[in-house]
Amino acid sequence: MWNLNKVVRASLLAAIMACSSAYGQQADVLDVFNQQVDAFNQKDIDKLISNVSDDFKFFYVAPDSLILEVEGREKFAEAMAGYFEAIPSVKSKIEEYAIVGNKISFREVVSYTTAKGKKSSASSMGIYEVKDNKISRVWYFMD
């Protein structure tokens, strides 16, 4: 016959372990995300590509289509080098985020100075999928 105290303790222990595991995963996802944002703001291409997986894919989500913008670390490095060359003053600020499992969704505002010296900004929403502490997929929804 089951002892009710043992059943309750076992249930509580299982619940605590599940929450700890989920919290640990969320902390890992947030850590990788923060590293990526910091690397972006520092324009550190080596750090940016070290945070992504070998099979990395970057998608733009347009109103009626999904566009594979970059596939692989090398292409990502090339794309970021071109981006930073075109917009050297760019900075990212994360306005809010939510983590579910191994994905983090966020609202980002990038600010920059145009070639004519005008201050400007753009807003987007993104989702990063993190596997084995590396960003494997990115989806950006542009305004």
N, CA, C and O atoms as CSV, one atom per row, in Angstrom:
chain,resi,resn,atom,element,x,y,z
A,1,MET,N,N,0.834,-1.188,0.000
A,1,MET,CA,C,0.000,0.000,0.000
A,1,MET,C,C,0.875,1.246,0.000
A,1,MET,O,O,1.878,1.313,0.711
A,2,TRP,N,N,0.492,2.220,-0.794
A,2,TRP,CA,C,1.256,3.455,-0.920
A,2,TRP,C,C,1.086,4.319,0.317
A,2,TRP,O,O,-0.017,4.459,0.846
A,3,ASN,N,N,2.158,4.878,0.758
A,3,ASN,CA,C,2.131,5.845,1.829
A,3,ASN,C,C,1.868,7.204,1.194
A,3,ASN,O,O,2.627,7.627,0.322
A,4,LEU,N,N,0.810,7.898,1.610
A,4,LEU,CA,C,0.414,9.165,1.005
A,4,LEU,C,C,1.538,10.199,1.078
A,4,LEU,O,O,1.747,10.944,0.120
A,5,ASN,N,N,2.262,10.256,2.192
A,5,ASN,CA,C,3.375,11.208,2.312
A,5,ASN,C,C,4.433,10.956,1.249
A,5,ASN,O,O,4.955,11.902,0.659
A,6,LYS,N,N,4.754,9.692,1.001
A,6,LYS,CA,C,5.758,9.365,-0.005
A,6,LYS,C,C,5.283,9.771,-1.394
A,6,LYS,O,O,6.076,10.269,-2.194
A,7,VAL,N,N,4.015,9.569,-1.691
A,7,VAL,CA,C,3.454,9.936,-2.988
A,7,VAL,C,C,3.506,11.455,-3.159
A,7,VAL,O,O,3.908,11.948,-4.213
A,8,VAL,N,N,3.104,12.192,-2.133
A,8,VAL,CA,C,3.117,13.655,-2.199
A,8,VAL,C,C,4.546,14.156,-2.361
A,8,VAL,O,O,4.803,15.031,-3.188
A,9,ARG,N,N,5.482,13.611,-1.581
A,9,ARG,CA,C,6.887,14.034,-1.678
A,9,ARG,C,C,7.459,13.723,-3.062
A,9,ARG,O,O,8.176,14.541,-3.638
A,10,ALA,N,N,7.148,12.564,-3.584
A,10,ALA,CA,C,7.641,12.193,-4.906
A,10,ALA,C,C,7.067,13.130,-5.978
A,10,ALA,O,O,7.778,13.540,-6.895
A,11,SER,N,N,5.789,13.459,-5.856
A,11,SER,CA,C,5.159,14.381,-6.804
A,11,SER,C,C,5.779,15.769,-6.728
A,11,SER,O,O,6.047,16.392,-7.755
A,12,LEU,N,N,6.004,16.249,-5.517
A,12,LEU,CA,C,6.629,17.563,-5.343
A,12,LEU,C,C,8.050,17.572,-5.899
A,12,LEU,O,O,8.453,18.528,-6.562
A,13,LEU,N,N,8.799,16.523,-5.635
A,13,LEU,CA,C,10.163,16.428,-6.133
A,13,LEU,C,C,10.173,16.429,-7.666
A,13,LEU,O,O,11.001,17.102,-8.281
A,14,ALA,N,N,9.275,15.693,-8.268
A,14,ALA,CA,C,9.197,15.652,-9.730
A,14,ALA,C,C,8.845,17.033,-10.291
A,14,ALA,O,O,9.412,17.459,-11.298
A,15,ALA,N,N,7.915,17.725,-9.643
A,15,ALA,CA,C,7.522,19.065,-10.092
A,15,ALA,C,C,8.683,20.048,-9.956
A,15,ALA,O,O,8.921,20.860,-10.851
A,16,ILE,N,N,9.397,19.977,-8.848
A,16,ILE,CA,C,10.550,20.867,-8.631
A,16,ILE,C,C,11.628,20.594,-9.667
A,16,ILE,O,O,12.214,21.533,-10.207
A,17,MET,N,N,11.900,19.329,-9.953
A,17,MET,CA,C,12.916,18.977,-10.932
A,17,MET,C,C,12.518,19.466,-12.328
A,17,MET,O,O,13.361,19.958,-13.078
A,18,ALA,N,N,11.251,19.333,-12.669
A,18,ALA,CA,C,10.780,19.796,-13.979
A,18,ALA,C,C,10.914,21.312,-14.087
A,18,ALA,O,O,11.339,21.823,-15.123
A,19,CYS,N,N,10.555,22.033,-13.029
A,19,CYS,CA,C,10.684,23.493,-13.040
A,19,CYS,C,C,12.152,23.906,-13.109
A,19,CYS,O,O,12.499,24.842,-13.830
A,20,SER,N,N,13.001,23.227,-12.379
A,20,SER,CA,C,14.428,23.547,-12.398
A,20,SER,C,C,15.011,23.334,-13.777
A,20,SER,O,O,15.804,24.144,-14.258
A,21,SER,N,N,14.619,22.245,-14.411
A,21,SER,CA,C,15.110,21.955,-15.758
A,21,SER,C,C,14.637,23.017,-16.737
A,21,SER,O,O,15.422,23.495,-17.556
A,22,ALA,N,N,13.364,23.392,-16.663
A,22,ALA,CA,C,12.823,24.416,-17.554
A,22,ALA,C,C,13.496,25.757,-17.293
A,22,ALA,O,O,13.827,26.478,-18.234
A,23,TYR,N,N,13.702,26.099,-16.015
A,23,TYR,CA,C,14.378,27.349,-15.684
A,23,TYR,C,C,15.806,27.334,-16.201
A,23,TYR,O,O,16.288,28.338,-16.726
A,24,GLY,N,N,16.481,26.211,-16.059
A,24,GLY,CA,C,17.847,26.088,-16.553
A,24,GLY,C,C,17.912,26.291,-18.048
A,24,GLY,O,O,18.806,26.974,-18.548
A,25,GLN,N,N,16.958,25.697,-18.777
A,25,GLN,CA,C,16.917,25.857,-20.230
A,25,GLN,C,C,16.642,27.318,-20.591
A,25,GLN,O,O,17.263,27.860,-21.505
A,26,GLN,N,N,15.711,27.955,-19.873
A,26,GLN,CA,C,15.408,29.354,-20.149
A,26,GLN,C,C,16.623,30.237,-19.887
A,26,GLN,O,O,16.900,31.159,-20.654
A,27,ALA,N,N,17.353,29.957,-18.800
A,27,ALA,CA,C,18.555,30.731,-18.487
A,27,ALA,C,C,19.599,30.559,-19.582
A,27,ALA,O,O,20.265,31.526,-19.951
A,28,ASP,N,N,19.753,29.350,-20.107
A,28,ASP,CA,C,20.704,29.094,-21.197
A,28,ASP,C,C,20.302,29.853,-22.458
A,28,ASP,O,O,21.146,30.464,-23.113
A,29,VAL,N,N,19.027,29.814,-22.793
A,29,VAL,CA,C,18.527,30.507,-23.981
A,29,VAL,C,C,18.756,32.014,-23.835
A,29,VAL,O,O,19.215,32.666,-24.773
A,30,LEU,N,N,18.442,32.558,-22.679
A,30,LEU,CA,C,18.619,33.985,-22.440
A,30,LEU,C,C,20.094,34.369,-22.478
A,30,LEU,O,O,20.438,35.435,-22.988
A,31,ASP,N,N,20.957,33.529,-21.953
A,31,ASP,CA,C,22.394,33.804,-21.965
A,31,ASP,C,C,22.919,33.872,-23.399
A,31,ASP,O,O,23.644,34.805,-23.746
A,32,VAL,N,N,22.562,32.897,-24.233
A,32,VAL,CA,C,22.995,32.897,-25.636
A,32,VAL,C,C,22.439,34.130,-26.348
A,32,VAL,O,O,23.150,34.783,-27.112
A,33,PHE,N,N,21.196,34.439,-26.102
A,33,PHE,CA,C,20.557,35.606,-26.711
A,33,PHE,C,C,21.290,36.893,-26.337
A,33,PHE,O,O,21.613,37.704,-27.204
A,34,ASN,N,N,21.551,37.076,-25.040
A,34,ASN,CA,C,22.250,38.278,-24.584
A,34,ASN,C,C,23.653,38.369,-25.174
A,34,ASN,O,O,24.106,39.458,-25.529
A,35,GLN,N,N,24.336,37.246,-25.282
A,35,GLN,CA,C,25.662,37.239,-25.905
A,35,GLN,C,C,25.568,37.717,-27.357
A,35,GLN,O,O,26.426,38.461,-27.833
A,36,GLN,N,N,24.523,37.283,-28.048
A,36,GLN,CA,C,24.366,37.645,-29.458
A,36,GLN,C,C,24.064,39.140,-29.605
A,36,GLN,O,O,24.614,39.801,-30.487
A,37,VAL,N,N,23.209,39.662,-28.760
A,37,VAL,CA,C,22.891,41.094,-28.819
A,37,VAL,C,C,24.139,41.921,-28.495
A,37,VAL,O,O,24.419,42.913,-29.168
A,38,ASP,N,N,24.879,41.517,-27.473
A,38,ASP,CA,C,26.116,42.224,-27.123
A,38,ASP,C,C,27.120,42.178,-28.276
A,38,ASP,O,O,27.738,43.192,-28.600
A,39,ALA,N,N,27.283,41.012,-28.893
A,39,ALA,CA,C,28.204,40.876,-30.022
A,39,ALA,C,C,27.760,41.768,-31.186
A,39,ALA,O,O,28.594,42.382,-31.851
A,40,PHE,N,N,26.459,41.838,-31.429
A,40,PHE,CA,C,25.926,42.709,-32.481
A,40,PHE,C,C,26.291,44.154,-32.189
A,40,PHE,O,O,26.806,44.855,-33.060
A,41,ASN,N,N,26.025,44.603,-30.967
A,41,ASN,CA,C,26.295,46.002,-30.611
A,41,ASN,C,C,27.785,46.326,-30.625
A,41,ASN,O,O,28.166,47.480,-30.825
A,42,GLN,N,N,28.623,45.328,-30.415
A,42,GLN,CA,C,30.075,45.526,-30.482
A,42,GLN,C,C,30.611,45.286,-31.905
A,42,GLN,O,O,31.795,45.481,-32.179
A,43,LYS,N,N,29.725,44.865,-32.784
A,43,LYS,CA,C,30.088,44.510,-34.174
A,43,LYS,C,C,31.192,43.459,-34.214
A,43,LYS,O,O,32.106,43.519,-35.036
A,44,ASP,N,N,31.080,42.496,-33.302
A,44,ASP,CA,C,32.062,41.419,-33.153
A,44,ASP,C,C,31.602,40.209,-33.964
A,44,ASP,O,O,30.888,39.343,-33.458
A,45,ILE,N,N,32.014,40.162,-35.205
A,45,ILE,CA,C,31.560,39.112,-36.122
A,45,ILE,C,C,32.013,37.732,-35.650
A,45,ILE,O,O,31.261,36.764,-35.769
A,46,ASP,N,N,33.227,37.630,-35.118
A,46,ASP,CA,C,33.700,36.328,-34.623
A,46,ASP,C,C,32.790,35.799,-33.525
A,46,ASP,O,O,32.470,34.611,-33.503
A,47,LYS,N,N,32.370,36.670,-32.614
A,47,LYS,CA,C,31.473,36.248,-31.536
A,47,LYS,C,C,30.080,35.923,-32.085
A,47,LYS,O,O,29.443,34.964,-31.651
A,48,LEU,N,N,29.620,36.724,-33.033
A,48,LEU,CA,C,28.310,36.452,-33.639
A,48,LEU,C,C,28.272,35.051,-34.243
A,48,LEU,O,O,27.321,34.300,-34.022
A,49,ILE,N,N,29.305,34.703,-35.004
A,49,ILE,CA,C,29.268,33.390,-35.653
A,49,ILE,C,C,29.584,32.260,-34.683
A,49,ILE,O,O,29.194,31.117,-34.924
A,50,SER,N,N,30.286,32.558,-33.584
A,50,SER,CA,C,30.545,31.495,-32.603
A,50,SER,C,C,29.278,31.119,-31.847
A,50,SER,O,O,29.207,30.039,-31.260
A,51,ASN,N,N,28.280,31.993,-31.854
A,51,ASN,CA,C,27.020,31.731,-31.163
A,51,ASN,C,C,26.006,30.975,-32.014
A,51,ASN,O,O,24.932,30.624,-31.525
A,52,VAL,N,N,26.332,30.719,-33.288
A,52,VAL,CA,C,25.375,30.026,-34.148
A,52,VAL,C,C,25.855,28.619,-34.486
A,52,VAL,O,O,27.053,28.338,-34.464
A,53,SER,N,N,24.919,27.752,-34.794
A,53,SER,CA,C,25.217,26.350,-35.100
A,53,SER,C,C,25.761,26.198,-36.518
A,53,SER,O,O,25.657,27.109,-37.340
A,54,ASP,N,N,26.336,25.044,-36.786
A,54,ASP,CA,C,26.854,24.748,-38.131
A,54,ASP,C,C,25.747,24.794,-39.182
A,54,ASP,O,O,25.989,25.195,-40.320
A,55,ASP,N,N,24.532,24.385,-38.805
A,55,ASP,CA,C,23.418,24.358,-39.769
A,55,ASP,C,C,22.497,25.587,-39.628
A,55,ASP,O,O,21.305,25.519,-39.929
A,56,PHE,N,N,23.058,26.679,-39.176
A,56,PHE,CA,C,22.346,27.933,-38.939
A,56,PHE,C,C,21.571,28.399,-40.175
A,56,PHE,O,O,22.066,28.325,-41.299
A,57,LYS,N,N,20.336,28.885,-39.938
A,57,LYS,CA,C,19.513,29.475,-41.002
A,57,LYS,C,C,18.850,30.739,-40.466
A,57,LYS,O,O,18.350,30.770,-39.342
A,58,PHE,N,N,18.858,31.779,-41.299
A,58,PHE,CA,C,18.287,33.080,-40.958
A,58,PHE,C,C,17.197,33.387,-41.973
A,58,PHE,O,O,17.459,33.467,-43.172
A,59,PHE,N,N,15.977,33.556,-41.488
A,59,PHE,CA,C,14.824,33.812,-42.347
A,59,PHE,C,C,14.260,35.202,-42.106
A,59,PHE,O,O,14.202,35.670,-40.969
A,60,TYR,N,N,13.842,35.858,-43.185
A,60,TYR,CA,C,12.987,37.046,-43.083
A,60,TYR,C,C,11.574,36.580,-43.340
A,60,TYR,O,O,11.321,35.794,-44.254
A,61,VAL,N,N,10.654,37.068,-42.528
A,61,VAL,CA,C,9.248,36.749,-42.720
A,61,VAL,C,C,8.569,38.002,-43.240
A,61,VAL,O,O,8.434,38.993,-42.523
A,62,ALA,N,N,8.148,37.949,-44.486
A,62,ALA,CA,C,7.442,39.049,-45.132
A,62,ALA,C,C,5.947,38.745,-45.066
A,62,ALA,O,O,5.558,37.622,-44.746
A,63,PRO,N,N,5.113,39.729,-45.365
A,63,PRO,CA,C,3.669,39.495,-45.247
A,63,PRO,C,C,3.170,38.251,-45.973
A,63,PRO,O,O,2.281,37.562,-45.473
A,64,ASP,N,N,3.729,37.951,-47.147
A,64,ASP,CA,C,3.233,36.816,-47.920
A,64,ASP,C,C,4.295,35.776,-48.252
A,64,ASP,O,O,4.079,34.915,-49.104
A,65,SER,N,N,5.450,35.852,-47.577
A,65,SER,CA,C,6.499,34.897,-47.922
A,65,SER,C,C,7.516,34.729,-46.794
A,65,SER,O,O,7.636,35.554,-45.887
A,66,LEU,N,N,8.223,33.638,-46.900
A,66,LEU,CA,C,9.318,33.322,-45.992
A,66,LEU,C,C,10.578,33.257,-46.846
A,66,LEU,O,O,10.653,32.482,-47.800
A,67,ILE,N,N,11.566,34.075,-46.495
A,67,ILE,CA,C,12.768,34.192,-47.313
A,67,ILE,C,C,13.967,33.681,-46.526
A,67,ILE,O,O,14.270,34.188,-45.445
A,68,LEU,N,N,14.648,32.675,-47.071
A,68,LEU,CA,C,15.887,32.200,-46.464
A,68,LEU,C,C,16.977,33.190,-46.844
A,68,LEU,O,O,17.446,33.202,-47.982
A,69,GLU,N,N,17.376,34.017,-45.893
A,69,GLU,CA,C,18.335,35.090,-46.153
A,69,GLU,C,C,19.771,34.583,-46.079
A,69,GLU,O,O,20.599,34.940,-46.917
A,70,VAL,N,N,20.075,33.743,-45.069
A,70,VAL,CA,C,21.440,33.265,-44.852
A,70,VAL,C,C,21.386,31.818,-44.389
A,70,VAL,O,O,20.524,31.438,-43.597
A,71,GLU,N,N,22.319,31.017,-44.895
A,71,GLU,CA,C,22.443,29.635,-44.438
A,71,GLU,C,C,23.922,29.355,-44.185
A,71,GLU,O,O,24.751,29.488,-45.085
A,72,GLY,N,N,24.247,28.964,-42.945
A,72,GLY,CA,C,25.612,28.618,-42.577
A,72,GLY,C,C,26.379,29.767,-41.942
A,72,GLY,O,O,26.058,30.939,-42.137
A,73,ARG,N,N,27.395,29.401,-41.182
A,73,ARG,CA,C,28.216,30.385,-40.465
A,73,ARG,C,C,28.957,31.338,-41.405
A,73,ARG,O,O,28.965,32.548,-41.179
A,74,GLU,N,N,29.575,30.801,-42.450
A,74,GLU,CA,C,30.368,31.647,-43.353
A,74,GLU,C,C,29.504,32.707,-44.025
A,74,GLU,O,O,29.887,33.875,-44.097
A,75,LYS,N,N,28.359,32.305,-44.506
A,75,LYS,CA,C,27.452,33.254,-45.166
A,75,LYS,C,C,26.925,34.275,-44.156
A,75,LYS,O,O,26.727,35.443,-44.492
A,76,PHE,N,N,26.700,33.825,-42.912
A,76,PHE,CA,C,26.259,34.743,-41.863
A,76,PHE,C,C,27.346,35.783,-41.590
A,76,PHE,O,O,27.043,36.969,-41.463
A,77,ALA,N,N,28.595,35.357,-41.500
A,77,ALA,CA,C,29.721,36.280,-41.277
A,77,ALA,C,C,29.800,37.303,-42.411
A,77,ALA,O,O,29.975,38.497,-42.167
A,78,GLU,N,N,29.671,36.830,-43.647
A,78,GLU,CA,C,29.709,37.736,-44.806
A,78,GLU,C,C,28.562,38.749,-44.758
A,78,GLU,O,O,28.752,39.937,-45.019
A,79,ALA,N,N,27.376,38.256,-44.422
A,79,ALA,CA,C,26.209,39.132,-44.366
A,79,ALA,C,C,26.372,40.199,-43.279
A,79,ALA,O,O,26.044,41.365,-43.496
A,80,MET,N,N,26.874,39.798,-42.118
A,80,MET,CA,C,27.032,40.757,-41.020
A,80,MET,C,C,28.136,41.765,-41.327
A,80,MET,O,O,28.008,42.938,-40.979
A,81,ALA,N,N,29.208,41.330,-41.968
A,81,ALA,CA,C,30.278,42.260,-42.354
A,81,ALA,C,C,29.728,43.328,-43.300
A,81,ALA,O,O,30.013,44.514,-43.137
A,82,GLY,N,N,28.943,42.905,-44.282
A,82,GLY,CA,C,28.321,43.846,-45.209
A,82,GLY,C,C,27.342,44.780,-44.516
A,82,GLY,O,O,27.288,45.971,-44.822
A,83,TYR,N,N,26.576,44.240,-43.588
A,83,TYR,CA,C,25.593,45.036,-42.835
A,83,TYR,C,C,26.295,46.111,-42.017
A,83,TYR,O,O,25.896,47.275,-42.051
A,84,PHE,N,N,27.340,45.731,-41.279
A,84,PHE,CA,C,28.067,46.689,-40.440
A,84,PHE,C,C,28.823,47.718,-41.280
A,84,PHE,O,O,29.001,48.862,-40.862
A,85,GLU,N,N,29.262,47.305,-42.458
A,85,GLU,CA,C,29.937,48.248,-43.355
A,85,GLU,C,C,28.928,49.278,-43.879
A,85,GLU,O,O,29.243,50.463,-43.984
A,86,ALA,N,N,27.734,48.827,-44.202
A,86,ALA,CA,C,26.696,49.710,-44.730
A,86,ALA,C,C,26.104,50.618,-43.657
A,86,ALA,O,O,25.738,51.759,-43.936
A,87,ILE,N,N,26.012,50.106,-42.424
A,87,ILE,CA,C,25.389,50.862,-41.325
A,87,ILE,C,C,26.295,50.783,-40.088
A,87,ILE,O,O,25.967,50.088,-39.127
A,88,PRO,N,N,27.429,51.488,-40.107
A,88,PRO,CA,C,28.407,51.345,-39.021
A,88,PRO,C,C,27.926,51.833,-37.652
A,88,PRO,O,O,28.478,51.428,-36.630
A,89,SER,N,N,26.923,52.681,-37.617
A,89,SER,CA,C,26.457,53.226,-36.342
A,89,SER,C,C,25.336,52.406,-35.701
A,89,SER,O,O,24.836,52.788,-34.644
A,90,VAL,N,N,24.935,51.309,-36.301
A,90,VAL,CA,C,23.768,50.555,-35.844
A,90,VAL,C,C,23.946,50.014,-34.419
A,90,VAL,O,O,25.013,49.525,-34.047
A,91,LYS,N,N,22.866,50.118,-33.638
A,91,LYS,CA,C,22.805,49.569,-32.276
A,91,LYS,C,C,21.435,48.931,-32.079
A,91,LYS,O,O,20.427,49.408,-32.602
A,92,SER,N,N,21.421,47.846,-31.315
A,92,SER,CA,C,20.176,47.132,-31.038
A,92,SER,C,C,19.771,47.346,-29.584
A,92,SER,O,O,20.604,47.333,-28.678
A,93,LYS,N,N,18.478,47.541,-29.390
A,93,LYS,CA,C,17.918,47.603,-28.041
A,93,LYS,C,C,16.722,46.653,-28.007
A,93,LYS,O,O,15.806,46.758,-28.822
A,94,ILE,N,N,16.747,45.739,-27.065
A,94,ILE,CA,C,15.641,44.792,-26.915
A,94,ILE,C,C,14.596,45.422,-25.997
A,94,ILE,O,O,14.881,45.748,-24.844
A,95,GLU,N,N,13.400,45.585,-26.517
A,95,GLU,CA,C,12.320,46.218,-25.765
A,95,GLU,C,C,11.615,45.232,-24.833
A,95,GLU,O,O,11.231,45.587,-23.718
A,96,GLU,N,N,11.450,44.000,-25.295
A,96,GLU,CA,C,10.804,42.969,-24.474
A,96,GLU,C,C,11.091,41.604,-25.084
A,96,GLU,O,O,11.444,41.498,-26.259
A,97,TYR,N,N,10.937,40.561,-24.273
A,97,TYR,CA,C,11.163,39.211,-24.776
A,97,TYR,C,C,10.332,38.214,-23.968
A,97,TYR,O,O,9.863,38.506,-22.868
A,98,ALA,N,N,10.169,37.036,-24.550
A,98,ALA,CA,C,9.500,35.919,-23.886
A,98,ALA,C,C,10.210,34.639,-24.303
A,98,ALA,O,O,10.608,34.487,-25.457
A,99,ILE,N,N,10.363,33.729,-23.364
A,99,ILE,CA,C,11.020,32.451,-23.644
A,99,ILE,C,C,10.017,31.327,-23.460
A,99,ILE,O,O,9.330,31.249,-22.441
A,100,VAL,N,N,9.941,30.462,-24.455
A,100,VAL,CA,C,9.125,29.257,-24.382
A,100,VAL,C,C,9.989,28.105,-24.871
A,100,VAL,O,O,10.354,28.043,-26.045
A,101,GLY,N,N,10.308,27.204,-23.967
A,101,GLY,CA,C,11.153,26.075,-24.338
A,101,GLY,C,C,12.515,26.553,-24.790
A,101,GLY,O,O,13.209,27.258,-24.057
A,102,ASN,N,N,12.903,26.169,-26.007
A,102,ASN,CA,C,14.216,26.547,-26.522
A,102,ASN,C,C,14.139,27.735,-27.498
A,102,ASN,O,O,15.058,27.959,-28.286
A,103,LYS,N,N,13.035,28.488,-27.437
A,103,LYS,CA,C,12.869,29.640,-28.313
A,103,LYS,C,C,12.686,30.919,-27.499
A,103,LYS,O,O,12.039,30.923,-26.452
A,104,ILE,N,N,13.274,32.004,-28.009
A,104,ILE,CA,C,13.070,33.318,-27.410
A,104,ILE,C,C,12.507,34.227,-28.488
A,104,ILE,O,O,13.084,34.358,-29.568
A,105,SER,N,N,11.384,34.850,-28.191
A,105,SER,CA,C,10.814,35.834,-29.101
A,105,SER,C,C,11.062,37.207,-28.487
A,105,SER,O,O,11.089,37.354,-27.265
A,106,PHE,N,N,11.242,38.203,-29.336
A,106,PHE,CA,C,11.610,39.512,-28.809
A,106,PHE,C,C,11.181,40.616,-29.763
A,106,PHE,O,O,10.961,40.399,-30.955
A,107,ARG,N,N,11.071,41.812,-29.186
A,107,ARG,CA,C,10.831,43.020,-29.973
A,107,ARG,C,C,12.085,43.862,-29.860
A,107,ARG,O,O,12.550,44.181,-28.766
A,108,GLU,N,N,12.621,44.211,-31.014
A,108,GLU,CA,C,13.900,44.915,-31.089
A,108,GLU,C,C,13.728,46.254,-31.801
A,108,GLU,O,O,12.949,46.378,-32.747
A,109,VAL,N,N,14.462,47.238,-31.332
A,109,VAL,CA,C,14.548,48.513,-32.031
A,109,VAL,C,C,16.020,48.738,-32.349
A,109,VAL,O,O,16.863,48.752,-31.452
A,110,VAL,N,N,16.322,48.914,-33.625
A,110,VAL,CA,C,17.688,49.255,-34.022
A,110,VAL,C,C,17.709,50.743,-34.364
A,110,VAL,O,O,16.821,51.265,-35.039
A,111,SER,N,N,18.747,51.399,-33.877
A,111,SER,CA,C,18.916,52.816,-34.181
A,111,SER,C,C,20.229,52.985,-34.925
A,111,SER,O,O,21.175,52.220,-34.739
A,112,TYR,N,N,20.263,54.013,-35.777
A,112,TYR,CA,C,21.444,54.248,-36.602
A,112,TYR,C,C,21.390,55.666,-37.154
A,112,TYR,O,O,20.362,56.340,-37.080
A,113,THR,N,N,22.495,56.098,-37.698
A,113,THR,CA,C,22.593,57.378,-38.374
A,113,THR,C,C,22.717,57.100,-39.869
A,113,THR,O,O,23.564,56.316,-40.298
A,114,THR,N,N,21.872,57.746,-40.645
A,114,THR,CA,C,21.895,57.539,-42.092
A,114,THR,C,C,23.143,58.184,-42.705
A,114,THR,O,O,23.856,58.933,-42.037
A,115,ALA,N,N,23.393,57.888,-43.967
A,115,ALA,CA,C,24.541,58.463,-44.679
A,115,ALA,C,C,24.456,59.991,-44.729
A,115,ALA,O,O,25.478,60.664,-44.856
A,116,LYS,N,N,23.248,60.536,-44.630
A,116,LYS,CA,C,23.053,61.992,-44.640
A,116,LYS,C,C,23.087,62.591,-43.238
A,116,LYS,O,O,22.833,63.782,-43.059
A,117,GLY,N,N,23.406,61.748,-42.232
A,117,GLY,CA,C,23.537,62.248,-40.864
A,117,GLY,C,C,22.254,62.319,-40.070
A,117,GLY,O,O,22.240,62.883,-38.976
A,118,LYS,N,N,21.178,61.765,-40.590
A,118,LYS,CA,C,19.887,61.783,-39.901
A,118,LYS,C,C,19.772,60.572,-38.970
A,118,LYS,O,O,20.072,59.449,-39.375
A,119,LYS,N,N,19.340,60.797,-37.727
A,119,LYS,CA,C,19.100,59.707,-36.784
A,119,LYS,C,C,17.822,58.983,-37.196
A,119,LYS,O,O,16.817,59.609,-37.532
A,120,SER,N,N,17.879,57.658,-37.164
A,120,SER,CA,C,16.728,56.869,-37.576
A,120,SER,C,C,16.645,55.597,-36.736
A,120,SER,O,O,17.595,55.235,-36.041
A,121,SER,N,N,15.509,54.933,-36.809
A,121,SER,CA,C,15.349,53.653,-36.101
A,121,SER,C,C,14.344,52.790,-36.838
A,121,SER,O,O,13.540,53.274,-37.635
A,122,ALA,N,N,14.412,51.503,-36.552
A,122,ALA,CA,C,13.488,50.540,-37.144
A,122,ALA,C,C,13.147,49.498,-36.084
A,122,ALA,O,O,13.978,49.144,-35.248
A,123,SER,N,N,11.942,49.029,-36.135
A,123,SER,CA,C,11.461,48.044,-35.170
A,123,SER,C,C,11.198,46.719,-35.868
A,123,SER,O,O,10.763,46.680,-37.019
A,124,SER,N,N,11.469,45.640,-35.154
A,124,SER,CA,C,11.158,44.322,-35.698
A,124,SER,C,C,10.870,43.357,-34.559
A,124,SER,O,O,11.150,43.636,-33.393
A,125,MET,N,N,10.315,42.243,-34.921
A,125,MET,CA,C,10.099,41.157,-33.983
A,125,MET,C,C,10.926,39.983,-34.476
A,125,MET,O,O,11.009,39.742,-35.680
A,126,GLY,N,N,11.534,39.258,-33.562
A,126,GLY,CA,C,12.341,38.122,-33.958
A,126,GLY,C,C,12.133,36.926,-33.058
A,126,GLY,O,O,11.611,37.042,-31.949
A,127,ILE,N,N,12.545,35.792,-33.546
A,127,ILE,CA,C,12.526,34.548,-32.774
A,127,ILE,C,C,13.849,33.844,-33.019
A,127,ILE,O,O,14.255,33.656,-34.166
A,128,TYR,N,N,14.516,33.456,-31.949
A,128,TYR,CA,C,15.715,32.630,-32.040
A,128,TYR,C,C,15.381,31.254,-31.487
A,128,TYR,O,O,14.729,31.131,-30.450
A,129,GLU,N,N,15.826,30.235,-32.180
A,129,GLU,CA,C,15.738,28.864,-31.683
A,129,GLU,C,C,17.144,28.453,-31.264
A,129,GLU,O,O,18.090,28.563,-32.045
A,130,VAL,N,N,17.277,27.979,-30.027
A,130,VAL,CA,C,18.578,27.616,-29.474
A,130,VAL,C,C,18.623,26.114,-29.240
A,130,VAL,O,O,17.753,25.544,-28.582
A,131,LYS,N,N,19.663,25.479,-29.795
A,131,LYS,CA,C,19.897,24.043,-29.581
A,131,LYS,C,C,21.349,23.866,-29.187
A,131,LYS,O,O,22.240,24.405,-29.844
A,132,ASP,N,N,21.600,23.118,-28.125
A,132,ASP,CA,C,22.965,22.870,-27.654
A,132,ASP,C,C,23.737,24.168,-27.458
A,132,ASP,O,O,24.911,24.263,-27.817
A,133,ASN,N,N,23.068,25.171,-26.884
A,133,ASN,CA,C,23.655,26.487,-26.586
A,133,ASN,C,C,24.147,27.234,-27.816
A,133,ASN,O,O,25.053,28.063,-27.719
A,134,LYS,N,N,23.560,26.948,-28.964
A,134,LYS,CA,C,23.871,27.655,-30.209
A,134,LYS,C,C,22.557,28.064,-30.860
A,134,LYS,O,O,21.562,27.345,-30.772
A,135,ILE,N,N,22.559,29.208,-31.506
A,135,ILE,CA,C,21.382,29.650,-32.245
A,135,ILE,C,C,21.346,28.866,-33.557
A,135,ILE,O,O,22.277,28.934,-34.359
A,136,SER,N,N,20.265,28.127,-33.760
A,136,SER,CA,C,20.174,27.298,-34.962
A,136,SER,C,C,19.270,27.921,-36.027
A,136,SER,O,O,19.492,27.738,-37.223
A,137,ARG,N,N,18.252,28.655,-35.583
A,137,ARG,CA,C,17.319,29.284,-36.522
A,137,ARG,C,C,16.970,30.675,-36.016
A,137,ARG,O,O,16.867,30.917,-34.813
A,138,VAL,N,N,16.792,31.581,-36.972
A,138,VAL,CA,C,16.352,32.946,-36.680
A,138,VAL,C,C,15.241,33.294,-37.660
A,138,VAL,O,O,15.347,33.028,-38.857
A,139,TRP,N,N,14.184,33.887,-37.140
A,139,TRP,CA,C,13.102,34.420,-37.967
A,139,TRP,C,C,12.917,35.872,-37.586
A,139,TRP,O,O,12.709,36.189,-36.415
A,140,TYR,N,N,12.992,36.760,-38.569
A,140,TYR,CA,C,12.763,38.191,-38.327
A,140,TYR,C,C,11.531,38.630,-39.085
A,140,TYR,O,O,11.392,38.385,-40.283
A,141,PHE,N,N,10.641,39.281,-38.364
A,141,PHE,CA,C,9.416,39.850,-38.917
A,141,PHE,C,C,9.627,41.356,-38.982
A,141,PHE,O,O,9.673,42.027,-37.951
A,142,MET,N,N,9.752,41.875,-40.175
A,142,MET,CA,C,10.059,43.298,-40.344
A,142,MET,C,C,8.790,44.127,-40.454
A,142,MET,O,O,7.791,43.687,-41.024
A,143,ASP,N,N,8.845,45.344,-39.894
A,143,ASP,CA,C,7.745,46.302,-40.036
A,143,ASP,C,C,7.727,46.896,-41.415
A,143,ASP,O,O,6.870,47.724,-41.719
